[in-house]
Each structure stands twice: as structure tokens, then as C-alpha cells.
Amino acid sequence: MIYKSREKSAELKIMEMLHTRMDLSPEDKKNYLNLAKGLEGEMRFDSFTEKLQCECLVLNDLLLASNNTTFQIDALIIVSDTIYLYEIKNFEGDYYYKDGDFYSIRHFKVLNPLHQLNRKESLLLPLLRKHGYHLPLDGKVVFINENFTLYQSPMNQPIIYPTQIRKYFSNLNNIHSKLHKRHKLLAEKLVSLHITNPSVKPNIPPYDYTQLRKGISCGHCKSLSVLVDGRKCFCPKCKHEETVASGVVRSAREFQTLFPEKKNDNKNHS
Ligand SMILES: [Zn+2]
């Protein structure tokens, strides 16, 4: 059962709008595409957890703090005798593993997902203990993209490879799990600890109203090439159609998200 669903992060929402309405620097564009790709991978992972029939509580996308450090959990599953923690990676293409590190095929060292997992385990465990929960924690790095290959992959690490995902969830679905009130209380506790307004500002480039491209964005592909015909909007790029009213409302909301402090000013322009 999905106890906490996943939402698009504020950072990704804003970057998506800026990508449509201004020219991002190559670095910002890369950051935006990485965020979008990360979410795409997480949603693919969710397509497996959503089908679980065993007694479990699935919590997606938690931002927690422990020892004065905040950390993000991609997904966590509570079953009767274990808490599973997942670090989801949407790496695509060829990579290799050497001396404990991960490299892209062009020899760029990537942030080690096993270290990221270890760090989160070592922060989550004391937090659970502090609140009186002593269930064992079982962390896994999940490479979710079926076009991912890891040469010289290690056998003895907590990794789920793309070819193992179906089997992994089939096994998890077949475990004997009986949840009690304390499991529900644990899920409630974690959701209550979830930080909704992080104090650290996300990695968003500066922008101002005058530099942004105005107009109605397509509700499907976000393009600004939308054509207005009477009460209908039509996107020539993806053929999406909607009423002008809903397109205007959505675009006004976009500007409100981008300029929360200027809510009233923008109504007249968008
Ligand atoms: Zn479109």
C-alpha cells in the first residue's frame, strides 16, 4: 500500500517552467535534465511498488534530518520484520566498476551510489532508534534503467540490477508480512518528520519577469507554440488540445510559482 506518494519537487517544477520560458545555461540545462531523469526513474520504480499485494507500507520521497544533516530517501518499504530503503538510480548506457568506484564508459567517476546508500542508512538508523523502532534496515541501490550495463559488476554488494527487478519484487510480494499498529505508527512518524520546506535553496538560476517568454504553455509538452482558436488552444507540436480558460489558468499558476511575491502584478500580464 502506498502510504506516502511521490510529488514532483519544487526545484524540478521551477526548472521545467524556466526551461520553457528562458534559455538555460548548459549547466542549468544539465541539472534540469538530471532532475527530470531522476524522477522518471523513480516513477518507473513506483510502477513496481504500486503492484505489491503483500502487507506493506510504501513511503516515497522523504526528506529527513538526523544529526543536523538532511537526507533524501527515494523510497522506503515497511514490512512486518524489516524496513527496506532504496536508492534509485536511472543511469543509462555503459558504466564500469573498479576498485569500489563507478565510472561512465568515458572514464568519468560518478557519485558512488553505494556510498550514498551507506550515508543514508547511517543517518536513518539512529533516527529510527531514537523514536523507539528497532526493526532491521535493509538498503539497496536499484539501477532502474533497462538500458544500463555495469561492467565488472560486484556480486557482494546490495545492488538490484535492471534484469533482477521483476524477480526482486515478485519475491518481496511473496513474503509473509503481517502489519500491526506499531508499523502504521512508524509510517506516521516518518511522514510527520518529513521536511516540506527545506531551508537550503535548490539549485535554481536567477531569473526575472522581463526576461521570460510569455504566453500559454502546452499542458502536455510545455511548448509555447500553442495556437488559440476561439475558445480552444491547440499545440501543433504534440496535438494536445484544451480550452483557452484552462490554459490561461495554468500559465497564471506557473507565474505565481515563479514569482510568489508578485502574485497580483502578474495576473494582468499572463
Ligand atoms: Zn504540446
Residues whose N, C-alpha, C, O or C-beta is under 5 A from the ligand:
A	BS01	ZN	C218 H220 C221 K222 S223 C235 K237 C238 H240
